[in-house]
Amino acid sequence: MQLLRAFTLALSLTATTLAIEPAIISPANGTSIAPGAAFDFKYQIMAERGLSSYNYHVWLFTQSPSEFGPSLDWAGGYYFGMFADPNFPGNPNPNNRPPAQLTMPDFSKNPGGWGSGASVSDATFYLAVMEEYSNGDPFVGRRINLSDVSLAALYVSTKMHDTLKKPRELLAVSYGIRYPELVGKSKSPSGEVDLDTMDANLVEQDRQRILAVERLILETICFNFTSRMAFPYVIKIGRALGVDKKLTKLAWRLAIDSHRTLVPIQYPPHTVALGSIYVAALLSSLESDPNSSEAKNGQEIAQLLKQHGPWEARFHSHVEDLEAIAHTIVDLLIQGAQNPSANTSPRTPSSPSPHPSPRNQYLSSSSTQSTSTSSVPYKSDHLIRLKIAMRESDHPLLPRRSFQENEGENVLGRNEGTVRFLFEPPGFKGRS
């Protein structure tokens, strides 16, 4: 099982920690390197007993990568190359050992062809290492791609909402998006690809991957098919706090955006709802008219939720959790403000099928092909100043500790059976 993991020194690219923590030893974070200058490079691979490292790829990003998805401008920068360090037994004698030094490219020089250089000064670049490794576990690993994960999540969602769809049905629709050239050969008016015309082995492999990822999702949600969403709590908590309609609407939209992060699986839905209201109240400070009734209402709510008080016991949440949620959502907004082209989804997605859908026949071709995008509601510099102000008044993080017995920790990370995670304190009535 070969996996791909990215490790960086920049705050925007996170590191994954295992038994041996992979890390970029040199250059140190914040090192100033002139164009064309050589600099020391050393990377600590993750190989140890039970882990083999194969290759790692070294990148220099001149702009942070956008979200994973089809994009012509996913990232910008320079590729230093693929290297490997000796480790037993996976790769004892690699022939692509890394050099002791790398050379910072000069981006002002014309790279040739249709390319053109550009000059910048005091720019912040991001050094990233993507490592391929194997741990001996016959897991889905590198065979999982983004389309598989999204289909598996949709498959689980159909079970939770009693609208069960078979994996083959989901694959038939997904092939129309992933392989649009096959849609023209399909006779289905909905744009589905006829699976009988596909390679049977390919379809079966895709189906098995969906089922494998489905099991991971079920383990993550603790097999809880009655998971609640944050949206009803936004309305109820908003009424209880006296939040006006405009601010509640913004909190609702922020709760939707929170699903682009890990917040919904890190916090219960009522805390996510309260965190969305808190972020909406903070964003009200960016309104053009600070003396408006909406801005004043937002300031009152923000002042209430940024301090400890009776509301914590009433809503079973903590101010520290709201601050953590707020930072995550504001980071998402900053990313969207700095790179608005990363969101390539149109307002009205058009079907790749040549047969018009009976549900949208009233739409003209010009409206379905419209590429107009809405303006970004907040400027990145305003959001960054808001984040700095939030950091200045943050409370210390809540201590987190696991209630799992030590003798059960060794079963995690193995593929020897299904693991069910239980999130409740000792003494809980439902605890066996």
Residue pairs with C-beta under 8 A, 6 or more apart in sequence:
1 134
1 135
1 136
1 137
1 138
1 139
1 140
1 141
1 142
2 54
2 132
2 133
2 134
2 141
2 142
3 132
3 133
3 134
3 141
3 142
4 130
4 131
4 132
4 142
5 16
5 22
5 130
5 131
5 133
6 13
6 128
6 129
6 130
7 13
7 15
7 16
7 22
7 23
7 24
7 128
7 129
7 130
7 131
8 14
8 15
8 24
8 126
8 127
8 128
8 129
9 24
9 28
9 29
9 126
9 127
10 29
10 64
10 124
10 126
10 127
10 128
12 64
12 126
13 64
13 65
13 126
13 128
15 21
15 22
15 23
16 22
18 46
18 51
19 48
19 51
20 44
20 45
20 46
20 47
20 48
20 51
21 44
21 46
22 43
22 44
22 45
22 46
22 129
22 131
23 43
23 44
24 42
24 43
24 44
24 127
24 129
25 42
25 43
25 44
26 39
26 40
26 41
26 42
27 33
27 39
27 40
27 41
27 127
31 39
33 39
33 104
34 104
35 104
35 105
35 106
35 107
35 108
36 103
36 104
36 105
36 106
37 103
37 104
38 101
38 102
38 103
38 104
39 101
39 102
39 103
39 104
40 100
40 101
41 58
41 98
41 99
41 100
41 101
41 102
42 98
43 56
43 58
43 83
43 85
43 98
43 129
45 53
45 56
45 85
45 87
45 131
45 133
46 53
46 131
46 133
47 53
47 85
47 87
47 90
47 133
50 135
50 136
51 133
51 134
51 135
52 87
52 89
52 90
52 91
52 133
52 134
52 135
52 136
53 84
53 85
53 87
53 90
53 91
53 131
53 132
53 133
54 84
54 90
54 91
54 132
54 133
54 134
55 82
55 83
55 84
55 91
55 94
55 96
55 131
55 132
56 82
56 83
56 84
56 129
56 130
56 131
56 132
57 79
57 81
57 82
57 83
57 129
57 130
57 131
58 79
58 80
58 81
58 82
58 83
58 98
58 102
58 127
58 128
58 129
59 75
59 77
59 78
59 79
59 80
59 127
59 128
59 129
59 130
60 77
60 78
60 79
60 80
60 104
60 105
60 125
60 126
60 127
60 128
61 75
61 76
61 77
61 125
61 126
61 127
61 128
62 76
62 77
62 78
62 107
62 123
62 125
62 126
63 75
63 76
63 77
63 339
64 75
64 126
64 335
64 339
65 74
65 75
66 73
66 74
66 75
66 335
66 339
66 342
67 260
67 342
68 146
69 146
69 344
70 344
71 342
71 344
73 341
77 125
77 126
78 105
78 107
80 102
81 96
82 96
83 94
83 96
83 97
83 98
84 91
84 94
84 96
84 97
84 98
85 91
85 94
85 97
85 98
86 92
86 93
86 94
86 97
90 133
90 134
106 117
107 117
107 118
107 119
107 120
108 117
108 118
108 119
109 117
110 116
110 117
111 117
137 413
137 414
137 415
138 415
139 415
140 209
140 212
140 213
143 209
144 209
144 212
144 213
147 174
147 178
148 206
148 209
148 210
148 213
149 213
151 167
151 170
151 171
151 174
151 210
152 210
152 211
152 213
152 214
152 216
152 217
153 217
154 165
154 170
155 165
155 167
155 170
155 210
155 214
156 214
156 217
156 218
156 221
158 164
158 165
159 225
160 225
160 227
167 207
167 210
167 211
168 195
168 203
168 207
170 210
171 195
171 203
171 206
171 207
171 210
172 192
172 193
172 194
172 195
173 190
173 191
173 192
175 182
175 192
175 193
175 195
175 198
176 182
176 183
176 186
176 191
176 192
176 193
176 352
176 353
177 352
179 193
180 352
182 193
182 197
182 198
183 191
183 193
183 352
183 353
183 354
184 354
185 194
185 197
186 192
186 193
186 194
186 353
187 194
188 194
188 353
188 355
189 353
189 355
189 357
189 358
190 351
190 353
190 355
190 357
191 351
191 352
191 353
191 355
191 357
195 203
215 418
218 418
219 418
219 419
219 420
219 421
220 265
220 421
221 227
221 265
222 420
222 421
222 422
222 423
223 420
227 269
228 269
229 269
230 255
230 258
230 264
230 269
230 270
230 272
230 273
230 276
231 252
231 255
231 273
233 269
233 270
233 272
233 273
233 274
234 248
234 251
234 252
234 255
234 273
234 276
234 277
235 248
235 252
237 243
237 270
237 273
237 274
237 277
237 315
238 247
238 248
238 251
238 277
240 314
241 277
241 301
241 304
241 311
242 297
243 251
243 277
243 280
243 281
243 297
243 301
244 293
244 294
244 297
246 294
247 277
247 280
247 281
247 284
247 294
247 297
247 298
247 301
248 277
248 280
250 280
250 283
251 273
251 276
251 277
251 279
251 280
252 276
254 276
254 279
254 280
254 329
255 272
255 273
255 276
257 329
257 332
257 333
258 264
258 272
258 275
258 276
258 325
258 328
258 329
260 332
261 328
261 329
261 332
262 328
263 272
263 275
263 325
263 328
263 329
264 272
267 275
267 321
267 325
270 315
270 316
270 317
271 315
271 316
271 317
271 321
271 322
271 325
272 325
274 305
274 315
274 317
274 322
275 321
275 322
275 325
275 326
275 329
276 325
276 329
277 301
277 305
278 301
278 302
278 305
278 306
278 322
278 325
278 326
279 325
279 326
279 329
279 330
280 298
281 298
281 299
281 300
281 301
281 302
281 305
282 298
282 302
282 326
282 330
282 386
282 390
283 298
283 378
283 386
284 294
284 295
284 297
284 298
284 299
284 302
285 295
285 298
285 299
285 302
285 386
286 378
286 382
286 383
286 386
287 294
287 295
287 298
289 295
304 311
305 311
305 319
305 322
306 319
306 322
306 323
306 393
307 319
308 319
308 395
311 317
312 318
312 319
318 398
319 395
320 395
320 396
320 397
320 398
321 398
323 390
323 394
323 395
324 397
326 390
327 387
327 390
330 383
330 386
330 387
330 390
331 387
333 378
333 383
334 380
334 383
334 384
334 387
335 342
336 342
336 343
336 376
337 376
337 378
337 379
337 380
337 383
338 380
340 373
340 376
346 370
346 371
347 370
347 374
348 360
348 363
348 367
348 368
348 370
350 368
350 369
351 357
360 368
403 424
403 425
403 426
411 417
411 419
412 419
422 431
424 430
424 431
